[in-house]
């Protein structure tokens, strides 16, 4: 008799769920193991750790070359910031030597080489202090000490700055590990290590502690993020470490805590910036709603650090709204949940379609022309002061009549012709301006005559130089010599507005020129 097989025990749904969970966990662990094997064999196996560490160590030490490059980069950065020139600031980023010791500190931390870590820390500390003091010295000696847009952009770090430094550090560390050092140039641009330090120097020189603190926070953000990211990348690529397993765990936890500590204040700063951007959009929309459809908001300025919130706006509108300020203030206080003080300047424009847009465009053009004119006047004053050897505030500028005047200092060996050449250089490319350089008082040259007793080519040049000198000094002159050429020259000078007297018994071969006797120095 064939035995009947016993039935298999029934499997309940409750037993099947743990079994499925164990299967899923086993699959994930196996996949992770395969990824680790692939990473070790395909990615990290061909990395020469000794060579990479040797190159990074050589570049991250405190040397004379390092100090020189720090000063050059800092000087370029602070000048670019003062001039508000992004191109010059980028040039400073390209030279920035701070990247190597920062990444070196990350590798030293990952490998447990604390002697190397101390060397990198010393290079970073000394380099940063030198850069700050060098920039502060340049700003202190500079006549330009205004907070430009390039400076202001580096005083409010936020979470995005941390992310920029993070991605840049990943690229930079990968480039160093893989021996693709050329990539560091692009990374230096992204992380912008030197410009924040230059702004710190600016804040120190001008005693602007808001600028000082904000830019210092940005630099610390970049520095810490790059160093900690370099540590993680080095660990990921399997660089040998003398740390124990327990120390490594503590290290990982410390890095995580540092990232969180940096992210919290930066996140709060980003939140404030986001609120201000949203508030600006709400203010503009609310002002536009208070006017007719064809009205346009031209200028809007919001001062967020005052109590109540201060708002100033200009509106081009076909129709005046008498209660606009009260209505807009009431709406904004409800939207922003804080007191608001608003001032709206209304400008009446035509009622035809596009009149507000046309008025806005014309105003923008006028402001641009005014800005260009102000820049032109500033360049003229600086150029004229340079050739005259005086300070800019000693140059007289008549904007209405487009005239510029400066009294030149006595430059040994420079005659009338030299001063006239300097004046022409100062007036170059300034069409429509009357630029005058008043030279120091000196003896006037005689005017040569030809054998026929006429004013020749050389005499004509000398006569023109005398006329220029007399018009700049604004003193009468005396001519003496042959009667006929003296009379013709005196008539020419009088037509030019020069007071001329004629003396008797002068030389016969030339025309002698001098300042009038009563006006001699």
C-alpha positions as CSV (number, residue, x, y, z in Angstrom):
1,X,0.0,0.0,0.0
2,X,1.4,3.3,-1.1
3,X,1.6,5.8,1.7
4,X,-0.2,9.1,1.2
5,X,2.0,12.1,1.4
6,X,1.0,14.4,4.2
7,X,-0.2,17.8,3.1
8,X,2.2,20.8,3.2
9,X,1.6,23.1,6.1
10,X,-0.5,26.1,5.2
11,X,1.3,29.4,4.9
12,X,-0.6,32.4,6.3
13,X,-0.3,35.9,5.0
14,X,1.4,37.0,8.2
15,X,4.2,34.5,7.7
16,X,4.6,35.5,4.0
17,X,5.2,39.2,4.8
18,X,8.4,38.8,6.9
19,X,9.7,36.4,4.3
20,X,9.2,38.9,1.6
21,X,10.9,41.6,3.7
22,X,13.9,39.4,4.3
23,X,14.1,38.7,0.5
24,X,14.0,42.4,-0.3
25,X,16.7,43.2,2.4
26,X,18.9,40.5,1.0
27,X,18.5,41.8,-2.5
28,X,19.4,45.4,-1.4
29,X,22.5,44.2,0.5
30,X,23.6,42.1,-2.4
31,X,23.2,45.1,-4.8
32,X,25.2,47.3,-2.4
33,X,27.9,44.7,-2.2
34,X,28.1,44.6,-6.0
35,X,28.3,48.4,-6.2
36,X,31.1,48.4,-3.6
37,X,33.0,45.7,-5.6
38,X,32.6,47.6,-8.8
39,X,33.7,50.9,-7.2
40,X,36.8,49.3,-5.7
41,X,37.8,47.4,-8.9
42,X,36.7,49.9,-11.6
43,X,37.1,53.3,-9.9
44,X,39.6,53.4,-7.0
45,X,41.9,50.6,-8.0
46,X,43.9,52.6,-10.5
47,X,44.3,55.6,-8.2
48,X,47.9,56.1,-7.1
49,X,47.3,57.3,-3.6
50,X,51.0,58.1,-2.8
51,X,51.3,60.2,-5.9
52,X,48.1,62.1,-5.3
53,X,48.9,62.8,-1.6
54,X,52.5,63.9,-2.6
55,X,51.2,66.4,-5.2
56,X,48.5,67.8,-2.8
57,X,51.1,68.0,0.1
58,X,53.5,70.0,-2.1
59,X,50.9,72.5,-3.1
60,X,49.4,73.0,0.3
61,X,52.4,74.2,2.3
62,X,53.3,77.7,3.4
63,X,56.0,78.9,1.0
64,X,57.3,82.2,-0.4
65,X,55.6,81.4,-3.7
66,X,52.3,80.9,-1.8
67,X,52.6,84.3,0.0
68,X,53.4,86.0,-3.3
69,X,50.4,84.5,-5.1
70,X,48.2,85.4,-2.1
71,X,49.2,89.0,-2.4
72,X,48.8,89.2,-6.1
73,X,45.4,87.5,-6.0
74,X,44.2,89.7,-3.1
75,X,45.3,92.9,-4.9
76,X,43.5,92.0,-8.1
77,X,40.4,91.0,-6.2
78,X,40.1,94.2,-4.1
79,X,40.7,96.4,-7.1
80,X,38.1,94.6,-9.1
81,X,35.6,95.0,-6.2
82,X,36.3,98.7,-5.8
83,X,35.9,99.2,-9.6
84,X,32.8,96.8,-9.5
85,X,34.4,94.9,-12.4
86,X,33.4,91.2,-12.6
87,X,36.1,90.6,-15.2
88,X,38.8,91.7,-12.8
89,X,37.3,89.8,-9.9
90,X,37.3,86.6,-12.0
91,X,41.0,87.2,-12.7
92,X,41.6,87.1,-8.9
93,X,39.7,83.8,-8.7
94,X,42.0,82.3,-11.3
95,X,45.0,83.1,-9.3
96,X,43.6,82.1,-5.9
97,X,46.2,79.8,-4.2
98,X,43.9,79.0,-1.2
99,X,42.3,76.0,-2.8
100,X,45.3,73.7,-2.4
101,X,45.8,74.0,1.4
102,X,42.0,73.7,2.0
103,X,41.8,70.5,0.0
104,X,45.1,69.4,1.7
105,X,43.4,69.9,5.1
106,X,40.6,67.7,3.9
107,X,42.9,64.9,2.8
108,X,45.0,65.2,6.0
109,X,41.8,64.8,8.1
110,X,40.7,61.8,6.1
111,X,44.1,60.0,6.4
112,X,44.6,61.0,10.0
113,X,47.9,62.8,9.2
114,X,47.6,65.5,11.9
115,X,51.1,66.9,11.2
116,X,50.0,67.6,7.7
117,X,46.7,69.0,9.0
118,X,48.6,71.5,11.2
119,X,50.7,72.6,8.2
120,X,47.7,73.2,6.1
121,X,45.9,75.0,8.9
122,X,49.0,77.2,9.4
123,X,49.1,78.0,5.6
124,X,45.4,78.9,5.6
125,X,45.6,81.1,8.7
126,X,48.7,83.0,7.6
127,X,47.5,83.3,4.0
128,X,44.1,84.5,5.1
129,X,45.5,87.1,7.5
130,X,48.0,88.3,4.9
131,X,45.2,88.7,2.2
132,X,42.9,90.6,4.6
133,X,45.7,93.0,5.7
134,X,47.0,93.5,2.2
135,X,43.5,94.3,0.9
136,X,42.8,96.6,3.9
137,X,46.0,98.5,3.1
138,X,45.0,99.0,-0.5
139,X,41.5,100.2,0.5
140,X,42.9,102.5,3.2
141,X,45.1,104.2,0.6
142,X,42.5,104.2,-2.1
143,X,40.2,107.3,-2.8
144,X,37.5,104.8,-3.7
145,X,35.9,103.4,-0.5
146,X,32.2,103.0,-1.7
147,X,30.3,99.7,-1.2
148,X,29.9,98.6,-4.8
149,X,27.5,95.9,-6.2
150,X,30.4,93.4,-6.3
151,X,31.1,94.0,-2.6
152,X,27.5,93.9,-1.5
153,X,27.0,90.6,-3.4
154,X,29.4,89.0,-1.0
155,X,28.0,90.2,2.3
156,X,24.8,88.0,2.6
157,X,25.8,84.3,2.4
158,X,23.0,81.8,2.1
159,X,22.3,78.1,1.6
160,X,23.0,78.4,-2.2
161,X,26.5,79.6,-1.4
162,X,27.1,76.4,0.6
163,X,25.8,74.3,-2.3
164,X,28.1,76.1,-4.8
165,X,31.0,75.4,-2.6
166,X,29.9,71.8,-2.2
167,X,29.7,71.1,-5.9
168,X,32.9,73.0,-6.6
169,X,34.7,70.9,-3.9
170,X,33.5,67.7,-5.4
171,X,34.8,68.8,-8.8
172,X,38.1,70.0,-7.4
173,X,38.8,67.0,-5.3
174,X,38.0,64.7,-8.2
175,X,40.3,66.7,-10.4
176,X,43.2,66.3,-7.9
177,X,42.6,62.6,-7.4
178,X,42.4,61.9,-11.1
179,X,45.3,64.2,-12.0
180,X,43.3,66.6,-14.0
181,X,44.6,69.7,-12.4
182,X,43.5,72.0,-15.2
183,X,39.9,71.7,-13.9
184,X,40.9,73.6,-10.8
185,X,40.8,76.9,-12.7
186,X,37.1,76.5,-13.2
187,X,36.6,75.3,-9.7
188,X,38.4,78.4,-8.3
189,X,36.0,80.6,-10.2
190,X,33.0,78.8,-8.8
191,X,34.1,78.8,-5.1
192,X,35.4,82.4,-5.2
193,X,37.7,82.0,-2.2
194,X,39.7,85.2,-2.6
195,X,37.0,87.9,-3.3
196,X,35.2,87.2,0.1
197,X,38.6,87.7,1.8
198,X,39.1,90.9,-0.1
199,X,35.7,92.2,1.1
200,X,36.7,91.3,4.7
201,X,39.7,93.6,4.1
202,X,37.5,96.3,2.8
203,X,35.2,96.0,5.8
204,X,38.2,96.2,8.1
205,X,39.7,99.3,6.4
206,X,36.4,101.1,6.3
207,X,35.3,99.9,9.8
208,X,32.1,98.5,8.2
209,X,31.4,95.6,10.5
210,X,28.3,94.5,8.6
211,X,30.4,94.0,5.4
212,X,33.2,92.5,7.5
213,X,31.0,89.9,9.2
214,X,29.0,88.9,6.2
215,X,31.9,88.4,3.9
216,X,33.8,86.5,6.6
217,X,30.9,84.1,7.0
218,X,30.9,83.5,3.2
219,X,34.6,82.7,3.3
220,X,34.3,80.4,6.3
221,X,31.4,78.7,4.5
222,X,33.4,78.0,1.4
223,X,36.5,77.0,3.4
224,X,34.7,74.5,5.7
225,X,32.5,73.1,2.9
226,X,35.5,72.4,0.6
227,X,37.6,70.9,3.4
228,X,34.9,68.6,4.7
229,X,33.8,67.6,1.1
230,X,37.5,66.8,0.3
231,X,37.6,64.6,3.4
232,X,34.5,62.6,2.3
233,X,35.8,62.3,-1.2
234,X,39.2,61.0,0.0
235,X,37.4,58.5,2.2
236,X,35.2,57.5,-0.7
237,X,38.2,56.8,-2.9
238,X,39.7,54.6,-0.2
239,X,42.7,56.6,0.9
240,X,44.5,54.8,3.7
241,X,43.9,56.1,7.2
242,X,45.7,55.5,10.5
243,X,42.4,56.2,12.4
244,X,40.7,53.4,14.2
245,X,37.2,52.3,13.2
246,X,35.8,54.1,16.3
247,X,37.7,57.3,15.4
248,X,36.4,57.1,11.9
249,X,32.8,56.9,13.1
250,X,33.4,60.0,15.3
251,X,35.0,61.7,12.3
252,X,31.9,61.0,10.1
253,X,29.6,62.3,12.8
254,X,31.7,65.5,13.3
255,X,31.6,66.2,9.5
256,X,27.8,65.8,9.5
257,X,27.4,68.1,12.5
258,X,29.6,70.7,10.8
259,X,27.6,70.6,7.7
260,X,24.4,71.0,9.7
261,X,25.9,73.9,11.7
262,X,26.8,75.7,8.5
263,X,23.5,75.0,6.8
264,X,21.3,76.3,9.7
265,X,22.4,80.0,9.6
266,X,22.7,80.0,5.8
267,X,19.3,78.5,5.5
268,X,17.9,81.3,7.7
269,X,19.6,83.9,5.6
270,X,18.2,82.3,2.4
271,X,14.8,82.3,4.0
272,X,15.1,86.1,4.7
273,X,16.3,86.8,1.1
274,X,13.4,84.7,-0.3
275,X,10.9,86.7,1.9
276,X,12.3,90.0,0.7
277,X,12.0,88.9,-3.0
278,X,8.4,87.8,-2.4
279,X,7.6,91.0,-0.5
280,X,9.1,93.1,-3.4
281,X,6.8,91.3,-5.9
282,X,3.8,91.8,-3.6
283,X,4.6,95.5,-3.2
284,X,4.9,96.1,-6.9
285,X,1.7,94.2,-7.7
286,X,-0.2,96.1,-5.0
287,X,1.0,99.5,-6.3
288,X,0.0,98.5,-9.9
289,X,-3.5,97.4,-8.7
290,X,-4.1,100.9,-7.1
291,X,-3.8,102.6,-10.5
292,X,-5.4,102.2,-13.9
293,X,-4.4,99.4,-16.2
294,X,-2.0,101.5,-18.4
295,X,0.0,102.7,-15.3
296,X,3.6,101.4,-14.9
297,X,5.8,101.3,-11.8
298,X,9.1,102.8,-12.8
299,X,11.3,102.8,-9.7
300,X,10.8,100.8,-6.5
301,X,13.0,101.0,-3.5
302,X,12.3,99.1,-0.3
303,X,14.3,99.5,2.9
304,X,13.7,96.3,4.9
305,X,15.8,97.1,8.0
306,X,13.6,100.0,9.2
307,X,10.5,100.0,11.4
308,X,8.0,100.7,9.8
309,X,9.0,99.2,6.4
310,X,10.0,102.1,4.1
311,X,8.8,102.0,0.5
312,X,9.5,104.6,-2.2
313,X,8.1,104.3,-5.7
314,X,7.6,106.2,-8.9
315,X,4.6,105.6,-11.2
316,X,3.8,106.7,-14.7
317,X,0.0,106.9,-15.0
318,X,-2.6,108.5,-17.3
319,X,-4.7,109.5,-14.2
320,X,-3.7,110.7,-10.8
321,X,-4.9,108.7,-7.8
322,X,-5.3,111.0,-4.8
323,X,-5.7,108.2,-2.2
324,X,-3.1,105.8,-3.7
325,X,-0.6,105.9,-0.8
326,X,-3.3,105.3,1.9
327,X,-4.9,102.5,-0.1
328,X,-1.6,100.8,-0.9
329,X,-0.3,101.1,2.6
330,X,-3.5,99.5,4.0
331,X,-3.3,96.6,1.6
332,X,0.4,96.0,2.2
333,X,0.1,96.1,6.0
334,X,-2.4,93.3,5.7
335,X,-0.3,91.3,3.3
336,X,3.1,91.7,5.0
337,X,1.7,91.8,8.5
338,X,3.8,94.7,9.6
339,X,3.5,98.5,9.5
340,X,4.4,100.2,6.2
341,X,5.4,103.7,5.3
342,X,5.1,104.4,1.6
343,X,5.7,107.4,-0.7
344,X,4.6,107.3,-4.3
345,X,5.6,109.9,-6.9
346,X,3.1,110.0,-9.7
347,X,4.0,111.3,-13.2
348,X,1.2,112.1,-15.6
349,X,1.6,110.7,-19.1
350,X,-0.7,110.6,-22.2
351,X,-3.8,108.4,-22.4
352,X,-2.8,106.7,-25.6
353,X,-1.8,103.0,-25.4
354,X,1.8,102.6,-24.5
355,X,2.3,106.1,-23.1
356,X,3.5,104.8,-19.7
357,X,5.9,102.4,-21.3
358,X,7.3,105.2,-23.5
359,X,7.7,107.5,-20.6
360,X,9.4,104.8,-18.6
361,X,11.8,104.1,-21.5
362,X,12.6,107.8,-21.9
363,X,13.3,108.1,-18.3
364,X,15.6,105.1,-18.4
365,X,17.4,106.6,-21.3
366,X,17.8,109.9,-19.5
367,X,19.1,108.2,-16.4
368,X,21.6,106.2,-18.6
369,X,22.8,109.4,-20.2
370,X,23.1,111.1,-16.8
371,X,25.1,108.1,-15.6
372,X,27.4,108.2,-18.6
373,X,27.8,111.9,-18.3
374,X,28.8,111.5,-14.6
375,X,31.3,108.8,-15.5
376,X,32.7,111.0,-18.2
377,X,33.1,113.9,-15.8
378,X,34.8,111.7,-13.2
379,X,37.2,110.4,-15.9
380,X,37.9,113.9,-17.0
381,X,38.6,115.1,-13.4
382,X,40.9,112.2,-12.7
383,X,42.8,112.6,-16.0
384,X,43.2,116.3,-15.6
385,X,44.3,115.9,-12.0
386,X,46.9,113.3,-13.1
387,X,48.5,115.4,-15.8
388,X,48.4,118.5,-13.5
389,X,50.0,116.7,-10.6
390,X,47.2,117.7,-8.2
391,X,44.4,116.0,-6.3
392,X,41.0,115.4,-8.0
393,X,39.2,117.9,-5.6
394,X,41.6,120.6,-6.9
395,X,40.1,120.4,-10.4
396,X,37.3,122.9,-11.2
397,X,34.5,121.4,-13.3
398,X,31.7,123.6,-14.8
399,X,29.1,121.1,-15.8
400,X,26.7,123.6,-17.3
401,X,29.3,125.2,-19.6
402,X,31.2,121.9,-20.0
403,X,34.5,123.4,-18.9
404,X,37.3,121.9,-16.8
405,X,40.3,123.8,-15.3
406,X,43.3,122.8,-13.2
407,X,46.4,124.7,-12.0
408,X,49.4,122.5,-12.9
409,X,52.3,122.1,-10.4
410,X,55.8,123.1,-11.4
411,X,57.3,120.2,-13.2
412,X,61.1,120.7,-13.6
413,X,62.2,120.6,-17.2
414,X,58.7,120.9,-18.7
415,X,58.2,124.0,-20.8
416,X,55.2,125.6,-22.3
417,X,55.0,123.0,-25.1
418,X,55.1,120.2,-22.6
419,X,52.2,121.7,-20.6
420,X,50.2,122.2,-23.8
421,X,50.8,118.5,-24.7
422,X,49.5,117.4,-21.3
423,X,46.4,119.5,-21.7
424,X,45.7,117.9,-25.1
425,X,46.1,114.5,-23.6
426,X,43.6,115.3,-20.8
427,X,41.1,116.5,-23.4
428,X,41.4,113.5,-25.7
429,X,38.1,111.8,-26.6
430,X,36.1,114.5,-24.7
431,X,34.3,116.2,-27.5
432,X,32.4,119.3,-26.5
433,X,34.5,120.0,-23.4
434,X,36.7,123.0,-22.9
435,X,39.6,121.6,-21.0
436,X,42.3,124.0,-19.7
437,X,45.5,123.3,-17.9
438,X,47.0,126.5,-16.3
439,X,50.8,126.1,-16.2
440,X,53.0,127.9,-13.6
441,X,54.2,131.3,-14.6
442,X,57.5,131.3,-16.5
443,X,59.4,133.4,-19.2
444,X,57.8,133.4,-22.7
445,X,59.8,132.4,-25.7
446,X,60.9,134.9,-28.4
447,X,59.4,134.5,-31.9
448,X,61.9,133.9,-34.7
449,X,61.7,135.8,-38.0
450,X,62.9,134.8,-41.4
451,X,65.7,136.6,-43.3
452,X,62.9,138.6,-45.1
453,X,61.6,139.8,-41.7
454,X,58.5,137.7,-41.7
455,X,57.2,135.1,-39.3
456,X,58.3,131.8,-40.7
457,X,57.3,128.2,-39.9
458,X,59.3,128.0,-36.7
459,X,58.0,131.5,-35.7
460,X,54.4,130.5,-36.4
461,X,54.7,127.6,-33.9
462,X,56.3,129.8,-31.3
463,X,53.6,132.5,-31.8
464,X,50.9,129.9,-31.3
465,X,52.6,128.7,-28.1
466,X,52.8,132.3,-26.8
467,X,49.1,132.7,-27.5
468,X,48.2,129.5,-25.7
469,X,50.3,130.5,-22.6
470,X,48.9,134.0,-22.5
471,X,45.3,132.7,-22.7
472,X,45.9,130.3,-19.8
473,X,47.8,132.7,-17.5
474,X,45.4,135.5,-18.3
475,X,48.0,138.3,-18.0
476,X,48.9,141.0,-20.5
477,X,52.1,140.7,-22.6
478,X,54.6,143.0,-24.3
479,X,55.9,142.7,-27.8
480,X,59.0,144.4,-29.2
481,X,60.8,144.0,-32.5
482,X,60.4,145.0,-36.2
483,X,57.3,147.3,-36.5
484,X,55.3,145.5,-39.2
485,X,55.4,141.9,-37.9
486,X,54.9,143.1,-34.3
487,X,51.8,145.0,-35.4
488,X,50.3,142.1,-37.2
489,X,51.0,139.7,-34.3
490,X,49.6,142.2,-31.7
491,X,46.4,142.4,-33.8
492,X,46.1,138.6,-33.8
493,X,46.6,138.4,-30.1
494,X,44.0,141.2,-29.3
495,X,41.4,139.3,-31.4
496,X,42.0,136.3,-29.2
497,X,41.3,138.4,-26.1
498,X,44.9,139.0,-25.0
499,X,45.9,142.4,-23.7
500,X,49.0,143.5,-25.7
501,X,51.4,146.4,-25.4
502,X,54.2,147.3,-27.9
503,X,57.6,148.4,-26.7
504,X,60.1,150.4,-28.7
505,X,63.8,149.7,-29.4
506,X,63.4,145.9,-29.6
507,X,65.6,143.4,-31.5
508,X,65.5,143.5,-35.3
509,X,65.9,139.8,-36.0
510,X,63.1,138.5,-33.8
511,X,60.1,139.4,-31.8
512,X,60.8,139.6,-28.1
513,X,57.8,138.5,-25.9
514,X,57.5,139.1,-22.2
515,X,54.8,139.6,-19.6
516,X,53.8,143.2,-19.0
517,X,56.3,144.9,-16.6
518,X,53.8,145.5,-13.9
519,X,52.8,141.8,-13.9
520,X,56.2,140.2,-13.8
521,X,56.7,137.8,-11.0
